[in-house]
Amino acid sequence: MSHTFPAAVPAIEFDADIVGKLSMSGPRYTSYPTADRFTPEFGYGHYLEALAGLTYRGGRRPLSLYLHVPFCDRLCWYCACNKIVTKDRSKAATYLGYLKQETAMQGKLFAGMNRVEQLHFGGGTPTYFSDRQMAELMAHLRRHFDFAPDQEGEYSIEIDPRTVDPRRIHSLRTQGFNRVSLGVQDFDPVVQKAVNRIQPYAETMAIMHAARDAGFRSVSVDLIYGLPLQTTATMEATLSKIIVANPDRIALYNYAHMPHLFKPQRRISDADLPSPADKLDMLALCISRLGAAGYVYIGMDHFAKPQDDLAVAQRQGRLHRNFQGYSTHAEMDLVACGVSAISAVNGTYSQNEKTLDAYYAGLDAGRLPIARGHRLDADDLLRRLVIQRLMCNFELSVASIAQGMVEPFREYFAPELRELQAFVADGLVTFEDDWISVTPKGRLLIRNICMVFDRHLRQARLFAAAAPAAPQPLRYSRTI
């Protein structure tokens, strides 16, 4: 049965049969090519070459800066992030010293070229750093980078509400952050116990109120559906509380149970997980309630108030997608610092070492701790643009893409357009007047649609088909 919910434009149409039929493992496309295509053949020298190309072109470009803080006090069993759970605060002090060293090196490389217009702290738990350590780090960053004024820049930090109090929230605002993202996941005490994350509702609300009082421009929350012991009833109760709290943005993630990749998830019993049908019911409920509450569906798993910058950027065709998700700023070079962090500079991706020891060793050797990466070729750049447009705008002008192509679009993408016909037949995509458009029914399945244009994924599938006996790693979460 199909229902169109009263969500703000663009509307979503939830079709349980189609979603159930097409849900499969697939990339989230925070980058193209995706990180599993990176290789160790790309290293520090290649990054410097990419940077030299920027210098040669000259000019001043906006810069996005990401810092990864991997530490957490406590282990959440559902978590799939790169994290280190410890109560030994000396480890954070050591890490801070190395992080400052790396950011100073990057600041020197970009000196005079770029102005930071985006800053994001992710984790782990960024507020694992003490208030003093965070103030020290922010002052250090301002010594090595030129920052846009507060009213122009987007400076965000992820927060575990259990690790801060209202005074700390006001201090973060004073230090320069103007957007905050709160991890909530679920308010039901039974569900919280099942994932080892006890987080009282009143405690979370106090932090949200403090963020408003401190003058943060945007407050967002993260929710997860499909957690152990979750039901539509518990989801309904959590949604009711969230809607009353009235955050500017809501990220609604599908819990990806992959205990073969993430050891903490082995503590979650398969028997406690909701069935696929129950998960779809939860998703339908979330879409219905958030739409009725006035939230705009941005794409993937993101919702925002109509007046929020994300929704405005989408209406104006300025929405972008990067390693931090949807962004209001146009594509810019991304410098990422910290263990496992991924940079995107001048047509290249580079990822830092994933362990502290290797990360520290690289910096001790006087080089950036880059472990692997990828240089995009002309085909990668073309397909990245196609996927980016579909992910952000739900439509693609063939004429605008074809202008920069030597070969006609329909010939170059002939296999993809044939594969796309199955989505046309299901009413998920239309292709007419040189526009590829994703219908309201197809928007929830945008990852599936973008996978059609993923050459690297297509090659991996061909390899798997040619060698069916070879073990195939399960790298991706399900698309729905």
C-alpha positions as CSV (number, residue, x, y, z in Angstrom):
1,M,0.0,0.0,0.0
2,S,1.3,3.4,-0.9
3,H,0.8,6.7,1.0
4,T,1.9,10.2,0.3
5,F,2.6,11.9,3.6
6,P,2.0,15.6,4.3
7,A,5.7,16.4,4.3
8,A,6.9,19.7,3.0
9,V,8.4,19.8,-0.5
10,P,10.0,17.7,-1.8
11,A,7.4,15.0,-0.8
12,I,8.3,11.4,0.0
13,E,6.1,8.6,-1.0
14,F,6.6,5.5,1.0
15,D,5.9,2.2,-0.8
16,A,6.7,-0.7,1.6
17,D,6.6,-3.3,-1.2
18,I,9.1,-1.4,-3.4
19,V,11.4,-0.6,-0.4
20,G,11.3,-4.2,0.7
21,K,12.1,-5.5,-2.8
22,L,15.0,-3.1,-3.4
23,S,16.6,-2.8,0.0
24,M,20.2,-4.1,-0.3
25,S,23.7,-3.4,0.8
26,G,25.1,-0.2,-0.8
27,P,27.3,2.8,-0.3
28,R,26.2,6.0,1.3
29,Y,28.1,8.1,-1.2
30,T,29.7,10.6,1.1
31,S,32.4,10.3,-1.5
32,Y,32.7,8.9,-5.0
33,P,34.7,6.7,-5.4
34,T,33.9,5.3,-2.0
35,A,36.6,4.8,0.7
36,D,36.8,1.0,0.2
37,R,38.4,1.9,-3.2
38,F,41.3,3.7,-1.7
39,T,44.7,2.0,-2.0
40,P,48.1,2.3,-0.2
41,E,49.7,3.1,-3.5
42,F,48.5,6.7,-2.9
43,G,50.6,8.3,-0.1
44,Y,52.0,11.5,1.3
45,G,53.9,12.4,-1.8
46,H,50.8,12.2,-3.9
47,Y,49.0,14.4,-1.5
48,L,51.7,17.0,-1.8
49,E,51.5,16.8,-5.6
50,A,47.7,17.5,-5.4
51,L,48.4,20.4,-3.2
52,A,51.1,21.8,-5.5
53,G,48.4,21.8,-8.3
54,L,46.3,24.0,-6.1
55,T,49.2,26.4,-5.5
56,Y,49.9,26.5,-9.3
57,R,46.3,27.5,-10.1
58,G,46.5,30.3,-7.6
59,G,43.6,32.1,-6.1
60,R,41.8,31.9,-2.8
61,R,39.4,29.1,-2.2
62,P,37.1,28.2,0.6
63,L,38.3,25.4,2.9
64,S,36.5,22.8,5.0
65,L,38.4,21.5,8.0
66,Y,37.5,18.3,9.9
67,L,39.0,17.0,13.1
68,H,38.5,13.5,14.4
69,V,38.5,12.8,18.2
70,P,38.3,9.1,18.6
71,F,37.9,8.8,22.4
72,C,34.8,7.8,24.3
73,D,34.2,7.3,28.0
74,R,31.7,4.4,27.5
75,L,31.0,1.9,24.8
76,C,27.7,2.1,22.9
77,W,27.1,-1.4,21.6
78,Y,25.5,-0.3,18.3
79,C,28.4,2.0,17.3
80,A,30.3,1.5,14.1
81,C,32.6,4.6,14.4
82,N,36.4,4.5,14.7
83,K,36.7,5.0,18.4
84,I,38.8,4.2,21.5
85,V,37.0,3.6,24.7
86,T,39.1,4.6,27.7
87,K,38.9,6.6,31.0
88,D,42.6,7.3,30.8
89,R,42.6,11.0,30.1
90,S,46.3,11.1,29.6
91,K,45.7,9.5,26.2
92,A,43.6,12.5,25.1
93,A,46.4,14.8,26.2
94,T,48.9,12.9,24.0
95,Y,46.6,12.8,21.1
96,L,45.9,16.5,21.4
97,G,49.7,17.2,21.0
98,Y,49.9,15.1,17.8
99,L,46.6,16.7,16.5
100,K,48.1,20.1,17.0
101,Q,51.2,19.0,15.2
102,E,49.2,17.7,12.2
103,T,47.0,20.8,11.9
104,A,50.1,23.1,12.1
105,M,51.6,21.1,9.2
106,Q,48.4,21.4,7.1
107,G,48.1,25.1,8.0
108,K,51.6,25.7,6.7
109,L,50.8,23.8,3.4
110,F,47.7,25.9,2.9
111,A,49.0,29.2,4.1
112,G,47.8,32.1,2.0
113,M,45.6,30.0,-0.2
114,N,42.4,29.2,1.7
115,R,39.9,30.5,4.2
116,V,38.1,28.1,6.5
117,E,34.4,28.4,6.0
118,Q,33.5,25.0,7.5
119,L,34.8,23.3,10.6
120,H,33.5,20.0,11.9
121,F,34.6,18.0,15.0
122,G,33.5,14.4,14.9
123,G,34.2,11.2,16.8
124,G,34.2,9.3,19.0
125,T,33.2,12.0,21.4
126,P,34.8,15.4,20.6
127,T,33.8,16.7,24.1
128,Y,36.1,14.0,25.5
129,F,38.6,16.9,25.4
130,S,38.2,19.0,28.4
131,D,37.0,22.6,28.2
132,R,40.6,23.8,28.6
133,Q,41.9,21.4,25.9
134,M,39.2,22.4,23.5
135,A,39.9,26.1,24.0
136,E,43.6,25.5,23.5
137,L,42.9,23.5,20.3
138,M,40.6,26.2,18.8
139,A,43.1,28.9,19.6
140,H,45.8,26.8,17.9
141,L,43.6,26.4,14.8
142,R,43.0,30.1,14.5
143,R,46.8,30.7,14.6
144,H,47.3,28.4,11.6
145,F,44.2,29.0,9.5
146,D,42.2,32.0,8.5
147,F,38.6,31.6,9.6
148,A,35.5,33.3,8.0
149,P,33.5,35.4,10.4
150,D,31.0,33.6,12.6
151,Q,28.0,34.8,10.6
152,E,29.5,33.4,7.4
153,G,31.2,30.2,8.6
154,E,29.6,26.9,9.6
155,Y,31.4,25.6,12.7
156,S,29.9,22.4,14.1
157,I,30.6,19.8,16.8
158,E,29.1,16.5,17.6
159,I,28.1,16.1,21.3
160,D,27.2,13.3,23.6
161,P,24.8,15.0,26.0
162,R,26.0,12.7,28.8
163,T,29.5,14.3,28.7
164,V,28.6,18.0,29.0
165,D,26.6,20.4,31.2
166,P,24.9,23.7,30.2
167,R,28.0,25.7,31.2
168,R,30.2,23.6,28.8
169,I,27.7,24.3,26.0
170,H,28.0,28.1,26.5
171,S,31.8,27.7,26.5
172,L,31.7,25.9,23.2
173,R,29.8,28.7,21.7
174,T,32.3,31.2,23.0
175,Q,35.1,29.1,21.5
176,G,33.6,29.6,18.1
177,F,31.2,26.7,17.4
178,N,27.8,27.8,16.0
179,R,26.2,24.5,15.2
180,V,25.8,21.5,17.4
181,S,24.7,17.9,16.8
182,L,23.4,15.8,19.7
183,G,23.4,12.0,19.8
184,V,20.1,10.8,21.0
185,Q,19.3,7.5,19.2
186,D,16.2,6.6,21.3
187,F,14.6,7.8,24.5
188,D,13.1,4.5,25.6
189,P,14.9,3.2,28.8
190,V,14.6,-0.4,27.7
191,V,16.1,0.3,24.3
192,Q,18.9,2.4,25.9
193,K,19.8,-0.4,28.2
194,A,19.9,-2.9,25.3
195,V,22.5,-0.8,23.5
196,N,24.4,0.3,26.7
197,R,23.6,4.0,26.4
198,I,21.6,5.3,29.3
199,Q,20.7,8.9,28.5
200,P,17.8,10.5,30.5
201,Y,15.4,12.6,28.5
202,A,15.6,15.6,30.9
203,E,19.4,15.6,30.6
204,T,19.3,15.8,26.9
205,M,16.6,18.5,26.9
206,A,18.8,20.6,29.3
207,I,21.6,20.5,26.8
208,M,19.3,21.4,23.9
209,H,17.9,24.4,25.9
210,A,21.4,25.5,26.7
211,A,22.4,25.4,23.0
212,R,19.4,27.7,22.2
213,D,20.3,30.0,25.1
214,A,23.9,30.1,24.0
215,G,23.0,31.2,20.5
216,F,23.8,28.2,18.4
217,R,22.4,28.8,14.9
218,S,21.4,25.2,14.4
219,V,20.7,22.3,16.8
220,S,20.4,18.8,15.3
221,V,19.8,15.4,16.8
222,D,20.6,11.9,15.6
223,L,18.0,9.1,15.9
224,I,18.3,5.4,15.0
225,Y,15.6,3.0,14.0
226,G,16.0,-0.8,14.1
227,L,17.8,-1.0,17.5
228,P,17.2,-4.0,19.7
229,L,13.9,-4.1,21.5
230,Q,12.6,-1.1,19.6
231,T,9.0,-1.2,18.5
232,T,6.7,1.3,16.7
233,A,5.3,2.2,20.1
234,T,8.7,3.1,21.5
235,M,9.6,4.9,18.3
236,E,6.3,6.9,18.5
237,A,7.2,8.0,22.1
238,T,10.7,9.1,21.1
239,L,9.4,11.0,18.1
240,S,6.8,12.8,20.2
241,K,9.5,14.0,22.5
242,I,11.8,15.0,19.7
243,I,9.1,17.0,17.9
244,V,8.3,18.9,21.1
245,A,12.1,19.6,21.5
246,N,11.9,21.1,17.9
247,P,15.5,20.6,16.7
248,D,16.4,22.3,13.4
249,R,17.6,19.1,11.8
250,I,17.1,15.4,12.4
251,A,19.2,12.6,11.1
252,L,17.3,9.3,11.1
253,Y,19.7,6.4,10.7
254,N,18.9,2.8,9.9
255,Y,20.8,0.6,12.4
256,A,23.2,-1.6,10.4
257,H,23.9,-4.8,12.4
258,M,27.3,-6.0,11.2
259,P,28.9,-7.8,14.1
260,H,31.4,-9.4,11.7
261,L,32.9,-5.9,11.2
262,F,32.2,-4.2,14.5
263,K,32.9,-6.2,17.7
264,P,30.8,-4.2,20.1
265,Q,27.7,-5.2,18.1
266,R,28.3,-8.8,19.1
267,R,26.9,-7.9,22.5
268,I,23.5,-7.4,20.8
269,S,21.4,-10.5,20.5
270,D,19.9,-11.1,17.0
271,A,16.7,-12.2,18.7
272,D,16.2,-8.7,20.1
273,L,16.4,-7.0,16.8
274,P,13.1,-5.9,15.1
275,S,12.1,-7.8,11.9
276,P,12.6,-6.2,8.5
277,A,8.9,-5.6,8.3
278,D,8.9,-3.9,11.7
279,K,11.8,-1.7,10.7
280,L,9.8,-0.6,7.6
281,D,6.9,0.2,9.8
282,M,9.2,2.3,12.0
283,L,10.5,4.1,9.0
284,A,7.0,4.8,7.7
285,L,6.0,6.1,11.1
286,C,9.0,8.4,11.3
287,I,8.4,9.8,7.8
288,S,4.7,10.4,8.6
289,R,5.3,12.1,12.0
290,L,8.2,14.3,10.9
291,G,6.4,15.3,7.7
292,A,3.3,16.3,9.7
293,A,5.5,18.3,12.1
294,G,6.8,20.4,9.2
295,Y,10.2,18.8,8.5
296,V,11.5,18.8,4.9
297,Y,13.0,15.6,3.6
298,I,16.5,16.6,2.5
299,G,17.7,13.1,1.3
300,M,19.0,9.8,2.5
301,D,18.3,10.0,6.3
302,H,18.1,13.8,6.9
303,F,15.2,16.1,7.7
304,A,15.2,19.8,8.4
305,K,12.9,22.6,9.2
306,P,11.9,24.6,6.0
307,Q,13.8,27.7,7.2
308,D,17.0,25.7,8.1
309,D,20.0,26.4,5.9
310,L,20.0,22.8,4.6
311,A,16.4,23.1,3.3
312,V,17.1,26.6,1.8
313,A,20.3,25.3,0.1
314,Q,18.3,22.4,-1.4
315,R,15.6,24.7,-2.8
316,Q,18.3,26.9,-4.3
317,G,20.2,24.0,-5.8
318,R,23.3,24.7,-3.6
319,L,23.1,21.5,-1.6
320,H,26.4,19.5,-1.5
321,R,27.4,16.2,0.0
322,N,30.7,15.3,1.6
323,F,32.3,13.0,4.2
324,Q,30.2,14.8,6.9
325,G,26.9,14.3,5.0
326,Y,24.8,17.0,3.5
327,S,26.3,20.5,3.5
328,T,25.1,24.0,2.7
329,H,28.4,25.0,1.2
330,A,29.5,24.4,-2.4
331,E,32.2,21.8,-3.0
332,M,35.5,22.9,-1.5
333,D,38.8,21.3,-0.5
334,L,38.5,19.3,2.7
335,V,41.4,19.0,5.1
336,A,40.8,16.2,7.6
337,C,43.1,15.8,10.7
338,G,43.2,13.0,13.2
339,V,43.4,9.2,13.2
340,S,41.4,7.7,10.2
341,A,40.3,11.1,8.9
342,I,39.8,11.5,5.2
343,S,40.8,14.6,3.2
344,A,39.5,15.6,-0.3
345,V,42.0,17.9,-2.0
346,N,42.2,18.8,-5.7
347,G,40.7,15.7,-7.1
348,T,42.2,13.3,-4.6
349,Y,41.2,11.5,-1.4
350,S,43.7,10.6,1.3
351,Q,43.0,8.8,4.5
352,N,45.1,8.9,7.7
353,E,46.4,5.9,9.5
354,K,43.6,4.1,11.5
355,T,45.6,3.2,14.6
356,L,47.1,5.6,17.1
357,D,50.5,4.0,17.0
358,A,50.7,4.3,13.2
359,Y,49.3,7.8,13.3
360,Y,51.8,8.9,15.8
361,A,54.7,7.2,14.0
362,G,53.9,9.1,10.8
363,L,54.0,12.5,12.6
364,D,57.1,11.5,14.5
365,A,58.7,10.9,11.1
366,G,57.9,14.5,10.1
367,R,55.2,13.6,7.5
368,L,51.5,13.7,7.3
369,P,50.2,10.2,8.5
370,I,48.5,9.3,5.2
371,A,47.9,5.6,4.8
372,R,46.0,5.3,1.6
373,G,44.0,7.3,-0.9
374,H,42.8,7.7,-4.5
375,R,43.4,10.1,-7.4
376,L,40.2,10.6,-9.3
377,D,40.5,10.2,-13.1
378,A,38.2,11.9,-15.6
379,D,35.6,9.1,-15.4
380,D,35.6,9.4,-11.6
381,L,35.0,13.1,-11.7
382,L,32.2,12.8,-14.2
383,R,30.4,10.1,-12.2
384,R,31.0,11.9,-8.9
385,L,29.2,14.9,-10.4
386,V,26.2,12.7,-11.6
387,I,25.9,11.0,-8.2
388,Q,26.3,14.4,-6.4
389,R,23.4,16.0,-8.4
390,L,21.1,13.0,-7.9
391,M,21.9,12.7,-4.1
392,C,21.3,16.5,-3.5
393,N,18.7,17.5,-6.1
394,F,16.9,14.3,-7.0
395,E,17.3,15.3,-10.6
396,L,19.9,15.5,-13.3
397,S,20.1,17.7,-16.4
398,V,21.7,15.5,-19.1
399,A,22.4,18.6,-21.1
400,S,24.4,20.3,-18.3
401,I,26.5,17.1,-17.8
402,A,27.0,16.5,-21.6
403,Q,28.5,19.9,-22.1
404,G,31.8,18.8,-20.6
405,M,31.8,15.4,-22.3
406,V,33.5,14.3,-25.6
407,E,31.3,11.3,-26.1
408,P,27.5,11.7,-26.1
409,F,25.9,11.1,-22.7
410,R,23.5,8.4,-23.9
411,E,26.4,6.5,-25.5
412,Y,28.8,6.9,-22.6
413,F,26.2,5.8,-20.0
414,A,24.4,3.3,-22.2
415,P,24.7,0.4,-19.7
416,E,23.6,2.6,-16.9
417,L,20.6,3.9,-18.7
418,R,19.6,0.4,-19.5
419,E,19.8,-0.6,-15.9
420,L,17.9,2.6,-14.9
421,Q,14.9,1.3,-16.9
422,A,14.0,-1.1,-14.1
423,F,13.7,1.9,-11.8
424,V,11.6,3.7,-14.4
425,A,9.3,0.6,-14.6
426,D,8.8,0.7,-10.8
427,G,7.9,4.4,-10.9
428,L,11.0,5.5,-9.1
429,V,12.7,7.5,-11.9
430,T,11.5,9.4,-15.0
431,F,13.7,10.1,-18.0
432,E,12.3,12.6,-20.4
433,D,13.2,15.9,-22.1
434,D,16.9,15.2,-21.2
435,W,16.1,15.2,-17.5
436,I,16.6,12.2,-15.1
437,S,14.3,12.8,-12.2
438,V,13.8,10.8,-9.0
439,T,10.1,10.6,-8.2
440,P,8.7,11.0,-4.6
441,K,8.5,7.2,-4.4
442,G,12.1,6.8,-5.5
443,R,13.7,9.3,-3.1
444,L,14.1,6.9,-0.2
445,L,16.0,4.6,-2.6
446,I,18.3,7.2,-3.9
447,R,21.3,5.1,-2.9
448,N,20.1,2.3,-5.1
449,I,19.6,4.7,-8.0
450,C,23.1,6.2,-7.6
451,M,24.7,2.7,-7.5
452,V,23.7,2.4,-11.1
453,F,26.4,5.0,-12.0
454,D,29.1,3.5,-9.7
455,R,31.7,2.0,-12.1
456,H,33.8,0.7,-9.3
457,L,30.9,-1.1,-7.8
458,R,29.9,-2.5,-11.2
459,Q,33.4,-3.9,-11.6
460,A,33.4,-5.4,-8.2
461,R,30.1,-7.2,-9.0
462,L,31.5,-8.5,-12.2
463,F,34.5,-9.9,-10.3
464,A,32.3,-11.5,-7.7
465,A,30.2,-13.1,-10.5
466,A,33.4,-14.4,-12.1
467,A,34.7,-15.9,-8.9
468,P,31.6,-16.9,-6.9
469,A,33.7,-19.1,-4.5
470,A,35.8,-16.2,-3.4
471,P,34.7,-14.7,0.0
472,Q,33.1,-11.3,-0.5
473,P,33.4,-8.8,2.4
474,L,30.1,-7.1,3.5
475,R,31.3,-3.5,3.4
476,Y,28.0,-1.6,3.3
477,S,24.9,-1.0,5.3
478,R,21.5,-1.7,3.8
479,T,20.1,1.1,1.6
480,I,16.9,1.1,3.6
